[in-house]
Amino acid sequence: MAEMQWDPDRYLQAIREEIPRFDEFQDAVAAGTGGFEAYAVLELGVGTGEITRRVLAVHPNASWTGIDASE
């Protein structure tokens, strides 16, 4: 993986260029949380927030805590 310069406006596009099936992977992670009730979600390394958005769509009543190195 090439080293990326941090640009929040371009980060998601850059990730999709580096990982061609990025969205498919995110959907699979969220689908993997189905089948049980999640009440609280802890995400370490929030990045683009794509996992967050998708997991909370599956578990809309869950509380969410995200920790990331950048704002």
Secondary structure as UniProt FT lines:
FT   TURN            8..10
FT   HELIX           11..18
FT   TURN            20..21
FT   HELIX           22..31
FT   TURN            32..35
FT   STRAND          40..44
FT   TURN            47..48
FT   HELIX           50..58
FT   TURN            60..61
FT   STRAND          63..67
//
